């Protein structure tokens, strides 16, 4: 993949002549000093049983590979998966990976009639070739991606346009997100050694899904391009005083590399593997800044593409059923996804042709039910010139950059640089979703999706572009509007006073009351009626807990008395307290935590006050 707007969400061929690089993301600079911009050039490519438990182990040699090997999704009812695997073996194929819980087998075969033959077997519901080129020999003995040497940086954090545009910089005064929230970056991989990503990186839940089955070797998740590392930084680069800050710098990120090396293509079997992994490993949100190659749009009247839609759809539903919300980029073709007519970019792994399509043809995973589809805005909240759109398709919008103004984030090797694209918009939304999950861990994916929409700020259609239809509250360019990180953490208006925090750990033993102090100085007058109290507590059964705020004058404000049957872990919330009865704001405030039962303990990780 070229270090420009990656091609997989690219324009139709006719438009590529004008904006050949505008597809997923455009790095316009690599930097260890202040960001610079260069002119883009044309890219040259760019618990029930778990579903992945039956996947075969990663091979160590290419002995099983033969020229002409193609990959297929073989789909059956989950109860018939054993018979489906037997049918694969009996008809000239091999089972490369199996996702039993969703009834999907990744099969390899050199037989030209393999798919047609299997479609006649009883119990086989669908079969589809996932590519129009051979499976690389590397699939049978994958090489580990390079671990790049790291460059130190003298860059210090600053308020960047994209973060201020969605009020992330104001949200950080309330909370930076909870480390109990895991976000999956399904992409080209992530440089876990990067100085701004290492503090939040979750190696235990990272993996490579290239070729369609999990490779858990250390480092298999690393970046085979630059795209995934850039995306990861926008989501959760650490607030550590250097480089950049992500939208949710307190959450954890895991890399699920679904791009294959050399081609950097994202095939359907890789996406299936990634979504199943996300569901089985507790990812609250995943970011998906790609479309599943080789088809920009998959059409259900094509037997192969129909199987790819079904396989990816089942995997997405599996992940959502396990509590994981998928966020995806809308694409960079300035294309109306609600009025599809032609596809000139597919298949992109052999020779693209022009074909007539309809709205039944889907960009997957972007257009699957339950996926949050994200359009891009430029600096100033207007539609980015390249961003796809569509009434009833776009859910929300976020900064993606445009022209000379790109999104500045992390790049492999400790570097930083700018990219533009809906690939850059999507991780902003993913970060806001992670903040929502941090402030209310009980929310389901549907609940997070609803809050993203309800908290978004309306953006009206531009008068100069008649393609935008709908109202300011919901239209084809921006959906429900641009996401708002401050609203996500419970702050409808920016904090106007000072911020104080105590990050010292305080143990919470059984049947004990503990306190953590914050000394407030330099605040004029009495405590406000809208005092913000941010709480981050790790506890294995929060139903044991009663939380209170103790003012300097001894007044006690009950924050929350959790129901005794609330068995959820942890507390990551921001409370609004009418503290006007507390008198002067200055003095020592205390967070009081009572554990009223036995069997579960915890720790006050951090808490804060915003006046």
C-alpha positions as CSV (number, residue, x, y, z in Angstrom):
1,X,0.0,0.0,0.0
2,X,1.2,3.4,-0.9
3,X,1.8,5.9,1.9
4,X,-1.2,8.0,0.7
5,X,-4.9,7.7,0.9
6,X,-5.1,4.0,0.7
7,X,-6.9,2.7,-2.3
8,X,-9.3,0.2,-0.8
9,X,-12.0,2.7,-0.3
10,X,-11.1,4.4,-3.5
11,X,-13.0,6.3,-6.2
12,X,-14.4,4.5,-9.2
13,X,-11.9,4.4,-12.0
14,X,-13.3,7.5,-13.8
15,X,-12.7,9.6,-10.7
16,X,-9.3,8.1,-10.0
17,X,-7.8,10.1,-12.9
18,X,-8.7,13.2,-10.8
19,X,-7.9,12.0,-7.3
20,X,-6.1,8.7,-7.8
21,X,-4.8,8.6,-4.2
22,X,-8.1,9.4,-2.3
23,X,-9.2,6.1,-0.9
24,X,-8.8,5.3,2.7
25,X,-6.0,7.5,4.1
26,X,-3.4,9.8,2.9
27,X,-0.2,10.2,4.8
28,X,1.2,13.4,3.6
29,X,4.2,13.4,5.8
30,X,6.5,11.4,8.0
31,X,8.0,13.4,10.8
32,X,9.7,13.4,14.1
33,X,9.6,17.2,14.2
34,X,6.6,19.5,13.4
35,X,4.2,18.0,10.8
36,X,4.7,19.0,7.2
37,X,2.7,18.4,4.1
38,X,3.8,17.1,0.8
39,X,1.9,16.6,-2.4
40,X,0.2,13.1,-2.6
41,X,1.4,10.8,-5.3
42,X,-0.4,7.9,-7.0
43,X,-0.4,4.8,-4.8
44,X,0.9,1.6,-6.2
45,X,-1.5,-0.6,-4.4
46,X,-1.7,0.4,-0.9
47,X,-19.0,-18.6,27.7
48,X,-20.1,-20.7,24.7
49,X,-17.6,-22.4,22.4
50,X,-15.6,-19.6,20.7
51,X,-15.8,-19.4,17.0
52,X,-12.1,-19.3,16.5
53,X,-11.3,-22.2,18.7
54,X,-11.4,-24.7,15.9
55,X,-9.0,-22.7,13.7
56,X,-6.0,-24.7,12.7
57,X,-2.6,-23.6,14.1
58,X,-0.4,-21.4,12.0
59,X,2.0,-23.3,9.8
60,X,5.7,-23.1,9.9
61,X,6.5,-23.9,6.3
62,X,4.9,-23.5,2.8
63,X,4.9,-27.2,2.3
64,X,1.1,-27.3,1.9
65,X,0.9,-24.6,-0.8
66,X,0.6,-25.3,-4.5
67,X,0.3,-22.9,-7.5
68,X,-3.3,-22.2,-8.3
69,X,-4.5,-22.4,-4.7
70,X,-7.6,-20.3,-4.2
71,X,-9.5,-19.5,-1.0
72,X,-13.3,-20.0,-0.4
73,X,-15.8,-19.3,2.3
74,X,-17.9,-22.5,2.8
75,X,-21.0,-21.7,4.8
76,X,-23.4,-24.0,6.6
77,X,-25.6,-24.0,9.7
78,X,-23.3,-24.2,12.7
79,X,-24.8,-27.6,13.6
80,X,-23.6,-28.9,10.2
81,X,-20.1,-27.6,10.3
82,X,-18.5,-31.0,10.8
83,X,-20.2,-32.3,7.7
84,X,-19.2,-29.2,5.8
85,X,-15.6,-29.7,6.7
86,X,-15.8,-33.4,5.6
87,X,-17.3,-32.2,2.3
88,X,-14.4,-29.8,1.7
89,X,-11.9,-32.7,2.1
90,X,-14.0,-35.1,0.0
91,X,-14.1,-32.7,-3.0
92,X,-10.6,-31.6,-3.5
93,X,-10.1,-29.0,-0.8
94,X,-8.5,-28.6,2.6
95,X,-9.8,-26.8,5.7
96,X,-7.5,-23.9,6.3
97,X,-9.5,-22.5,9.2
98,X,-12.9,-23.1,10.7
99,X,-15.2,-20.8,12.7
100,X,-17.6,-23.4,14.0
101,X,-19.9,-21.1,16.1
102,X,-21.0,-19.2,13.0
103,X,-20.8,-22.0,10.5
104,X,-18.0,-20.7,8.3
105,X,-15.1,-22.7,6.9
106,X,-12.1,-21.1,5.1
107,X,-11.2,-23.7,2.5
108,X,-8.4,-23.9,0.0
109,X,-8.4,-25.8,-3.3
110,X,-6.6,-25.9,-6.6
111,X,-9.7,-27.4,-8.3
112,X,-11.3,-25.0,-10.7
113,X,-14.8,-26.5,-10.1
114,X,-14.5,-26.6,-6.3
115,X,-17.1,-24.0,-5.5
116,X,-19.7,-25.3,-8.0
117,X,-19.3,-28.9,-6.8
118,X,-19.6,-28.0,-3.1
119,X,-22.8,-26.0,-3.8
120,X,-24.5,-29.3,-4.7
121,X,-23.7,-30.9,-1.4
122,X,-26.6,-31.2,1.1
123,X,-26.1,-29.0,4.1
124,X,-23.8,-26.5,2.3
125,X,-25.7,-23.2,2.2
126,X,-23.3,-21.0,0.3
127,X,-19.8,-21.2,-1.2
128,X,-17.8,-18.2,-2.5
129,X,-14.3,-17.6,-3.8
130,X,-12.8,-14.8,-1.7
131,X,-10.2,-13.7,-4.3
132,X,-9.6,-13.7,-8.0
133,X,-5.9,-14.4,-7.6
134,X,-3.9,-17.2,-5.9
135,X,-3.4,-17.5,-2.2
136,X,0.3,-16.5,-1.5
137,X,2.7,-19.2,-0.4
138,X,3.3,-17.0,2.6
139,X,-0.1,-18.1,4.0
140,X,1.5,-21.5,4.8
141,X,4.5,-20.1,6.6
142,X,3.8,-16.4,7.3
143,X,6.8,-14.2,7.9
144,X,6.7,-11.9,10.9
145,X,6.4,-8.2,10.0
146,X,9.5,-6.0,10.7
147,X,9.9,-4.5,14.2
148,X,11.0,-1.0,13.2
149,X,13.8,0.8,15.0
150,X,12.3,3.5,17.2
151,X,13.1,7.2,16.8
152,X,12.8,9.4,19.9
153,X,10.8,12.6,19.6
154,X,11.1,16.1,21.0
155,X,7.5,16.9,20.0
156,X,5.2,17.9,22.8
157,X,1.5,17.5,22.8
158,X,-0.7,20.3,21.5
159,X,-4.3,20.9,20.7
160,X,-4.8,19.7,17.2
161,X,-7.6,20.9,15.0
162,X,-9.3,17.5,14.7
163,X,-9.4,17.1,18.5
164,X,-10.7,20.5,19.2
165,X,-13.3,20.1,16.5
166,X,-14.9,17.2,18.3
167,X,-14.1,18.7,21.8
168,X,-11.9,15.8,22.7
169,X,-9.4,18.3,24.4
170,X,-12.3,19.4,26.7
171,X,-13.4,15.8,27.3
172,X,-10.0,15.0,28.7
173,X,-10.7,17.3,31.6
174,X,-13.5,15.0,32.6
175,X,-12.0,11.6,31.8
176,X,-9.5,10.1,29.4
177,X,-11.3,6.8,29.3
178,X,-11.0,3.6,31.2
179,X,-8.2,1.0,30.7
180,X,-10.8,-1.7,31.2
181,X,-12.2,-0.7,27.7
182,X,-10.4,-2.6,24.9
183,X,-10.5,-1.3,21.4
184,X,-9.6,-3.4,18.4
185,X,-7.7,-1.9,15.5
186,X,-8.6,-4.1,12.5
187,X,-6.1,-2.8,10.0
188,X,-2.6,-3.2,8.5
189,X,-1.2,-3.8,12.0
190,X,0.1,-1.5,14.7
191,X,3.6,-0.6,15.8
192,X,3.3,-1.6,19.5
193,X,6.8,-0.2,20.3
194,X,5.8,3.3,19.4
195,X,6.4,5.7,22.3
196,X,2.9,7.0,22.1
197,X,1.2,3.6,21.7
198,X,3.2,1.3,23.9
199,X,1.6,2.6,27.2
200,X,-1.8,1.6,26.0
201,X,-1.0,-1.5,23.9
202,X,-2.6,-4.8,24.7
203,X,-0.3,-7.5,23.3
204,X,-2.1,-10.4,24.9
205,X,-5.2,-9.7,22.8
206,X,-3.4,-8.8,19.6
207,X,-3.1,-11.1,16.6
208,X,-2.6,-11.4,12.9
209,X,-5.7,-12.6,10.9
210,X,-3.9,-12.3,7.6
211,X,-5.0,-15.2,5.3
212,X,-8.0,-16.0,7.5
213,X,-6.8,-17.6,10.7
214,X,-5.3,-16.3,13.9
215,X,-1.5,-16.1,14.2
216,X,-0.7,-15.4,17.8
217,X,3.0,-15.2,17.6
218,X,4.5,-12.2,19.2
219,X,4.8,-9.4,16.7
220,X,2.5,-11.0,14.1
221,X,0.2,-8.0,14.7
222,X,2.8,-5.4,13.6
223,X,2.2,-3.0,10.8
224,X,3.0,-4.1,7.2
225,X,2.3,-0.5,6.1
226,X,1.7,2.7,8.1
227,X,-2.1,2.9,8.0
228,X,-3.0,0.9,11.1
229,X,-0.4,2.7,13.3
230,X,-1.9,6.1,12.3
231,X,-5.4,4.9,13.1
232,X,-4.3,3.6,16.5
233,X,-2.8,6.9,17.5
234,X,-6.0,8.8,16.7
235,X,-8.0,6.4,18.9
236,X,-5.7,6.1,21.9
237,X,-2.3,7.7,21.7
238,X,-1.2,8.1,25.4
239,X,-1.5,11.5,27.2
240,X,2.1,11.4,28.2
241,X,3.4,14.8,27.2
242,X,5.0,13.8,23.9
243,X,3.8,13.6,20.3
244,X,0.0,13.4,20.1
245,X,-3.0,12.5,22.2
246,X,-5.8,10.1,21.0
247,X,-9.5,10.7,21.5
248,X,-9.5,8.2,24.3
249,X,-6.0,8.2,25.7
250,X,-6.9,6.1,28.8
251,X,-8.3,3.0,27.0
252,X,-6.4,0.0,25.7
253,X,-5.8,-0.8,22.1
254,X,-5.2,-4.2,20.5
255,X,-4.0,-4.8,17.0
256,X,-5.8,-7.3,14.7
257,X,-3.8,-7.3,11.5
258,X,-6.2,-8.3,8.7
259,X,-4.1,-6.8,5.8
260,X,-1.8,-9.2,4.0
261,X,1.8,-8.3,3.4
262,X,2.9,-7.0,0.0
263,X,-0.6,-6.6,-1.4
264,X,-2.0,-5.0,1.9
265,X,-5.4,-6.3,0.8
266,X,-8.1,-7.1,3.3
267,X,-9.9,-10.3,2.1
268,X,-13.2,-11.5,3.5
269,X,-11.7,-14.5,5.4
270,X,-9.3,-12.1,7.2
271,X,-12.3,-9.9,8.2
272,X,-14.2,-12.9,9.5
273,X,-11.2,-13.9,11.6
274,X,-10.9,-10.4,12.9
275,X,-14.5,-10.0,14.0
276,X,-14.6,-13.4,15.7
277,X,-11.4,-12.5,17.5
278,X,-12.9,-9.2,18.6
279,X,-16.0,-11.0,20.0
280,X,-14.0,-13.7,21.8
281,X,-11.5,-11.2,23.3
282,X,-13.9,-8.7,24.8
283,X,-13.3,-5.7,22.5
284,X,-15.8,-3.1,23.3
285,X,-15.3,-1.3,20.0
286,X,-13.5,-2.1,16.7
287,X,-12.3,0.3,14.0
288,X,-12.6,-0.8,10.4
289,X,-11.0,1.7,7.9
290,X,-11.1,-0.6,4.8
291,X,-13.4,-2.5,2.6
292,X,-13.1,-6.2,2.1
293,X,-11.1,-6.9,-1.1
294,X,-11.3,-7.6,-3.9
295,X,-14.8,-6.3,-4.5
296,X,-15.5,-2.7,-3.7
297,X,-19.2,-3.7,-3.6
298,X,-20.4,-7.3,-3.1
299,X,-23.6,-8.1,-5.0
300,X,-26.0,-10.8,-3.7
301,X,-26.9,-11.9,-7.3
302,X,-23.3,-13.2,-7.6
303,X,-22.9,-16.6,-5.9
304,X,-19.3,-15.9,-4.8
305,X,-20.0,-12.4,-3.5
306,X,-23.3,-13.5,-1.8
307,X,-21.2,-15.9,0.3
308,X,-18.8,-13.2,1.2
309,X,-21.6,-11.0,2.4
310,X,-23.0,-13.8,4.5
311,X,-19.7,-14.9,6.0
312,X,-18.7,-11.4,7.1
313,X,-22.2,-10.6,8.3
314,X,-22.3,-13.7,10.5
315,X,-18.9,-12.7,12.0
316,X,-20.0,-9.1,12.6
317,X,-23.2,-10.4,14.3
318,X,-21.1,-12.8,16.4
319,X,-18.9,-9.9,17.6
320,X,-21.8,-7.7,18.4
321,X,-23.5,-10.5,20.2
322,X,-20.4,-10.7,22.4
323,X,-20.7,-7.0,23.2
324,X,-18.5,-5.5,20.4
325,X,-19.5,-2.5,18.4
326,X,-18.1,-2.1,14.9
327,X,-17.2,1.4,13.5
328,X,-16.3,1.7,9.8
329,X,-15.1,4.2,7.3
330,X,-17.6,5.2,4.5
331,X,-15.0,5.4,1.8
332,X,-13.3,8.1,-0.2
333,X,-14.9,8.0,-3.7
334,X,-17.3,11.0,-3.3
335,X,-19.8,8.3,-4.1
336,X,-23.5,8.2,-3.2
337,X,-23.9,4.9,-1.4
338,X,-27.7,5.3,-1.4
339,X,-27.8,5.4,-5.3
340,X,-25.3,2.9,-6.6
341,X,-25.0,2.5,-10.4
342,X,-21.5,1.3,-11.4
343,X,-18.4,-0.2,-10.0
344,X,-15.2,0.3,-11.9
345,X,-12.6,-0.7,-9.3
346,X,-13.3,-4.4,-8.8
347,X,-11.7,-6.9,-8.6
348,X,-8.7,-5.1,-7.4
349,X,-6.5,-8.2,-7.0
350,X,-6.5,-9.0,-10.8
351,X,-8.1,-6.9,-13.6
352,X,-10.8,-4.4,-12.6
353,X,-13.8,-4.2,-15.0
354,X,-16.8,-1.9,-15.2
355,X,-20.0,-3.5,-14.1
356,X,-23.5,-2.2,-13.4
357,X,-24.6,-2.5,-9.8
358,X,-27.6,-1.6,-7.6
359,X,-28.1,-0.6,-3.9
360,X,-28.4,-4.3,-3.2
361,X,-24.6,-4.5,-3.6
362,X,-22.8,-3.7,-0.4
363,X,-19.6,-2.2,0.8
364,X,-18.7,-4.7,3.6
365,X,-18.3,-4.4,6.5
366,X,-19.3,-0.7,6.2
367,X,-22.9,-1.3,5.0
368,X,-23.7,-4.3,7.2
369,X,-26.5,-3.9,9.8
370,X,-25.3,-2.7,13.2
371,X,-22.1,-1.2,11.8
372,X,-21.6,2.6,12.5
373,X,-20.8,4.2,9.1
374,X,-18.6,7.3,9.3
375,X,-18.3,10.1,6.7
376,X,-15.4,12.6,6.8
377,X,-15.4,16.3,7.5
378,X,-12.5,18.7,6.8
379,X,-11.2,21.4,9.0
380,X,-14.3,23.5,9.6
381,X,-16.9,20.8,9.6
382,X,-17.7,20.8,5.9
383,X,-17.9,17.5,4.0
384,X,-14.4,16.4,3.0
385,X,-14.2,16.5,-0.8
386,X,-13.5,12.8,-1.2
387,X,-16.0,11.4,1.4
388,X,-18.7,9.0,0.4
389,X,-22.2,9.9,1.4
390,X,-25.7,8.5,1.3
391,X,-29.1,9.1,2.9
392,X,-29.8,6.4,5.3
393,X,-26.3,5.0,5.0
394,X,-24.1,7.5,6.8
395,X,-24.6,7.4,10.6
396,X,-22.3,10.1,11.8
397,X,-19.3,12.2,10.7
398,X,-15.9,13.1,12.1
399,X,-12.7,14.9,11.1
400,X,-10.8,13.2,8.3
401,X,-8.8,16.0,6.8
402,X,-8.9,17.5,3.4
403,X,-6.5,19.2,1.0
404,X,-3.5,20.6,2.9
405,X,-5.0,20.0,6.3
406,X,-4.7,16.4,7.4
407,X,-5.0,14.4,10.6
408,X,-1.7,14.2,12.5
409,X,-1.0,11.0,14.3
410,X,1.5,8.2,14.9
411,X,3.5,6.3,12.3
412,X,5.8,3.3,12.7
413,X,9.2,3.7,14.2
414,X,8.3,6.4,16.7
415,X,7.4,8.8,13.9
416,X,4.4,11.1,13.3
417,X,2.7,12.3,10.1
418,X,-0.5,13.4,8.5
419,X,-3.1,11.4,6.5
420,X,-6.5,12.3,5.2
421,X,-9.5,10.1,4.5
422,X,-12.6,8.5,6.0
423,X,-10.0,6.1,7.5
424,X,-9.0,9.0,9.7
425,X,-12.6,10.0,10.5
426,X,-13.6,6.5,11.6
427,X,-11.0,6.3,14.5
428,X,-12.3,9.6,15.9
429,X,-15.7,8.0,16.2
430,X,-14.2,4.8,17.6
431,X,-12.5,6.9,20.3
432,X,-15.7,8.7,21.2
433,X,-17.4,5.3,21.4
434,X,-14.7,4.1,23.7
435,X,-15.3,7.2,25.9
436,X,-19.0,6.4,26.0
437,X,-18.2,2.8,27.0
438,X,-15.8,4.1,29.7
439,X,-18.4,6.3,31.3
440,X,-21.2,3.7,31.2
441,X,-19.8,0.2,31.0
442,X,-23.2,-1.4,31.0
443,X,-24.1,-0.1,27.6
444,X,-24.6,-2.6,24.8
445,X,-23.3,-2.0,21.3
446,X,-26.8,-0.8,20.4
447,X,-26.7,1.6,23.3
448,X,-23.3,3.0,22.3
449,X,-24.6,3.4,18.7
450,X,-27.6,5.3,19.9
451,X,-25.6,7.6,22.1
452,X,-23.2,8.4,19.2
453,X,-26.2,9.5,17.2
454,X,-28.0,11.4,19.9
455,X,-24.9,13.3,21.1
456,X,-23.7,14.2,17.7
457,X,-23.9,17.9,16.7
458,X,-26.2,18.7,13.8
459,X,-24.5,19.7,10.5
460,X,-26.8,21.2,7.8
461,X,-26.5,20.4,4.2
462,X,-24.3,23.0,2.3
463,X,-26.5,25.2,0.1
464,X,-24.0,24.9,-2.7
465,X,-24.3,21.1,-3.1
466,X,-27.7,19.7,-4.1
467,X,-26.5,16.1,-3.7
468,X,-27.0,16.6,0.1
469,X,-30.5,15.7,1.1
470,X,-32.3,15.6,4.4
471,X,-32.5,17.9,7.4
472,X,-29.8,19.4,9.6
473,X,-30.6,16.7,12.1
474,X,-30.1,13.8,9.7
475,X,-28.8,14.1,6.1
476,X,-26.9,12.2,3.4
477,X,-23.6,14.0,4.0
478,X,-23.2,13.9,7.8
479,X,-25.9,11.5,9.0
480,X,-26.9,12.5,12.6
481,X,-24.0,15.0,12.7
482,X,-20.4,15.3,13.9
483,X,-19.6,13.3,17.0
484,X,-18.9,15.2,20.3
485,X,-16.4,13.7,22.8
486,X,-17.4,16.2,25.5
487,X,-21.0,15.1,25.4
488,X,-19.9,11.5,25.4
489,X,-18.3,11.9,28.9
490,X,-21.3,13.8,30.3
491,X,-20.2,17.4,29.7
492,X,-22.7,19.3,27.7
493,X,-20.7,22.5,28.0
494,X,-17.0,23.0,28.4
495,X,-15.6,23.0,32.0
496,X,-15.0,26.6,33.0
497,X,-12.9,26.0,36.1
498,X,-9.9,24.3,37.3
499,X,-9.2,20.6,37.1
500,X,-7.6,18.5,39.9
501,X,-6.8,14.8,39.9
502,X,-5.4,12.1,42.2
503,X,-3.9,9.1,40.4
504,X,-2.5,7.4,43.5
505,X,-3.9,3.9,43.9
506,X,-5.9,3.2,47.1
507,X,-6.7,-0.4,47.9
508,X,-10.4,-1.2,48.7
509,X,-10.4,-4.3,51.0
510,X,-13.6,-6.2,51.9
511,X,-16.0,-4.6,54.5
512,X,-13.9,-1.4,54.7
513,X,-14.3,2.3,54.0
514,X,-11.4,4.1,52.4
515,X,-10.8,7.6,51.3
516,X,-8.6,9.3,48.6
517,X,-7.9,13.1,49.0
518,X,-7.6,15.9,46.5
519,X,-6.4,19.3,47.8
520,X,-8.0,22.2,45.9
521,X,-6.3,25.6,45.7
522,X,-6.7,28.7,43.7
523,X,-10.4,28.5,43.1
524,X,-12.4,31.6,43.9
525,X,-15.6,31.5,45.9
526,X,-17.8,28.6,46.8
527,X,-18.0,25.2,45.2
528,X,-20.3,25.1,42.2
529,X,-23.7,23.6,41.7
530,X,-22.3,21.6,38.7
531,X,-19.1,20.1,40.2
532,X,-17.8,17.3,38.0
533,X,-16.5,14.2,39.9
534,X,-14.7,11.7,37.7
535,X,-14.2,8.2,39.2
536,X,-12.1,5.3,38.0
537,X,-12.3,2.3,40.3
538,X,-11.3,-1.3,39.5
539,X,-13.5,-3.8,41.4
540,X,-14.7,-7.3,40.7
541,X,-18.2,-6.7,42.0
542,X,-19.3,-3.1,42.1
543,X,-22.6,-4.0,43.9
544,X,-20.5,-4.0,47.0
545,X,-19.8,-0.3,46.7
546,X,-21.2,3.0,48.0
547,X,-19.4,6.1,46.6
548,X,-19.5,9.5,48.3
549,X,-17.8,12.9,48.0
550,X,-16.7,14.5,51.2
551,X,-16.3,18.3,51.1
552,X,-13.7,20.3,53.0
553,X,-16.4,21.4,55.5
554,X,-17.5,17.8,56.1
555,X,-20.6,17.8,54.0
556,X,-21.1,14.3,52.4
557,X,-22.6,14.0,48.9
558,X,-23.8,10.5,47.9
559,X,-22.5,9.8,44.4
560,X,-23.9,6.3,44.0
561,X,-25.1,3.4,46.1
562,X,-24.8,0.5,43.7
563,X,-27.5,-2.2,43.8
564,X,-26.4,-5.2,45.7
565,X,-27.0,-7.4,42.7
566,X,-24.9,-5.3,40.3
567,X,-22.3,-7.9,39.4
568,X,-20.5,-5.8,36.8
569,X,-16.8,-5.0,37.2
570,X,-15.4,-1.5,37.8
571,X,-16.7,2.0,38.0
572,X,-15.7,4.5,35.2
573,X,-18.2,7.4,35.6
574,X,-18.4,11.1,35.8
575,X,-20.9,12.5,38.4
576,X,-22.4,16.0,38.5
577,X,-22.8,17.2,42.1
578,X,-24.6,20.2,43.4
579,X,-21.8,21.1,45.8
580,X,-23.0,24.6,46.7
581,X,-23.7,23.5,50.3
582,X,-20.0,22.7,50.7
583,X,-19.0,26.4,51.1
584,X,-15.6,27.5,49.9
585,X,-14.2,25.4,47.0
586,X,-10.6,25.4,48.4
587,X,-9.6,22.7,50.8
588,X,-9.2,19.0,50.9
589,X,-12.0,17.0,49.2
590,X,-12.2,13.2,49.6
591,X,-13.6,10.4,47.6
592,X,-15.1,7.9,50.1
593,X,-15.6,4.3,49.0
594,X,-17.3,1.8,51.2
595,X,-17.1,-1.9,50.4
596,X,-20.0,-3.5,52.3
597,X,-19.4,-7.2,51.5
598,X,-16.9,-10.0,51.4
599,X,-15.4,-11.9,48.5
600,X,-14.5,-9.1,46.1
601,X,-11.9,-6.3,46.4
602,X,-10.6,-3.5,44.3
603,X,-8.6,-0.3,43.9
604,X,-9.3,3.4,43.4
605,X,-7.2,3.9,40.3
606,X,-7.8,7.6,39.9
607,X,-10.4,10.3,40.5
608,X,-10.8,14.0,39.6
609,X,-12.7,17.2,40.2
610,X,-13.6,19.9,37.7
611,X,-14.8,23.2,39.1
